[in-house]
């Protein structure tokens, strides 16, 4: 039996930080333009706290984001109106 605890899944703020860290500086800057100053401050602070982000964590966050975007796109499609 392992003594290691299973890490908790990231919260929304942590997911945003992981996603922004994974897309590169230029793309992150483009995304941050859509946030309020307070949101930029909060996610920026979280980004500086992030340590030892595993490839699996990044992959899970990116896949989750893409799934949510697919769902949002389907809801906003003119065919669904």
N, C-alpha and C positions, 0 to 999 in steps of 0.2 A: 504494500500500500504506500502511496506517495504522500510525503509531507507537504508538497507544494499545493498552494491554493489555486483554484482556477480563477484567472483574472476576470473582473466584472467587465461586461461589454461596455464600450465607450458610450458616454452620453452624447447628446446632440452637439454640444459645444466641442467636445473632443473629436467627434466625427468631422465637424467642419474644419477643425485644425488639421486633422490628418489629411483630409481631402486637399486643403490648400497647400500643405507641405508637399503633397505628392504630385501636384500639377506644374510645378516650376514657378519661378518668381514672376515672369511676365504674365502668365495665365492667372496666377493668384491675384496680381494687381488688377487685372481686368474684372475679376469676380468681386474683389473688395470694393470696387466703385459703386456696386449696387447696395452696399450695406450702409447703415447709419454710422456716424462717428462712434457712438457708444458700442455698436456691434463690432466695428473694426477693433476698437480697444479691447473688448472682451475676447474676441477670437485671437487677436495678436498676443495677448497675455497668455492664452492657453497654448498657442504655438510655441512660445518660449519655454513653457513647462514640459512639453512633450519630450520624453526620453525613451530610448529603446523601443521604437515602433517596429513591430515585426512586419515582414512581408505579408504574412497572413492577415494582420490587422488592416493594412493598407488595401489589400485585395478585397476583403470583406466590406470595407467602407465604400470603395469605388463601385463594387458590384451593387451594393444597396442603393447608392446614389443613382446609378444607371437604371436600376429597376424602378425607382420612384419617378425618374424622368420619363421613362417609357409609359408609365401609368398616367402621368400628368399630360403627356402628349396625346395619349388616346382620349382623355377626357376633353381636351381642347380641340380635337380634330373637327373640321367643318362637317365631316360626314356624321359625327355624333350629335350635331345640333338639330 
